[in-house]
Amino acid sequence: MKEYQKTYELYNGVKIPKVGFGTWQVKSGSEAYNSVVLALKNGYKHIDTALAYGNEKSVGKAIKDSKLPREDLFITTKLPAEIKNYDEAEIAFLESINNLGLDYLDLYLIHAPWPWSEMGKDCRQGNVDVYKVLEKYYKLGKIKAIGVSNFAPKDIENIIENCEIKPMVNQIGYFIGMDQSETIEFCKVNNIFIEAYSPLGIGYLLSNEDIKNVSVKYGVSSAQICLRYLLQKGVAPLPKSVHENRIIENSQLDFVILEEDMKFLDTIKGDPRRWN
């Protein structure tokens, strides 16, 4: 089995593929549909979307048309960050599962601890309220695993202290150069699995000369170095592309970065993302 199709195991026993296929900023319609079709055709099993992306229906159609057995796939979506009350969260969950045309989700996440327009806002009670919707549908078997995204340790502590079921996953922006050590260590101690979105730093890492030099040594692309680096950190990267050659390339991770080169990559610092 190829490395990208192998799995990690969440604390509740659910298996999650080591590499997911992301759909952030992939437009609804033919672009989202075709990219997911190509990903599934080329062996990806884990598809990640969100209600806020606006492409769940296109993703769902691609999943249906693939005719792949449902039990072979791992489908993630997310509750919009702006929703912080129980009733709206329940409506949003039901909308997502309907958009995707699925009987259940493999993973459902709170997209962020605060609305994107009010980053840092104190939404502790709202997060508890909406997380109870995740717990409800987890207990009903409509969600196989529940978790959060973009949550710092204090945000997760709030959930652990005030809810019944500890999050199984925290999906965060994580890539070479970005220091997420505090959150990662907290999640490790609490047995919460880390997924890494923007594993290529929204593409900016691909022009980093140090990463290029390492990629030449291994005869692979800079993107493959970025993704393999994360696998060796024990997390699940979520690369995205609408081009089949890159979709395939991003899955070819059956090599090992030597410890000395991992340590060198660790010396790269800074967040190259541009939130334009």
Secondary structure by P-SEA (a helix, b strand, c coil): cccccbbbbcccccccccbbbbbccccccaaaaaaaaaaaaacccbbbbccccccaaaaaaaaaaaccccccbbbbbbcccccccaaaaaaaaaaaaaaaccccccbbbcccccccccccccaaaaaaaaaaaaaaaaaaccccccccccccaaaaaaaaacccccccbbbccccccccaaaaaaaaaaacbbbbbccccccccccccaaaaaaaaaacccaaaaaaaaaaaacbbbbbbbccaaaaaaaacccccccaaaaaaaaaccccccccc
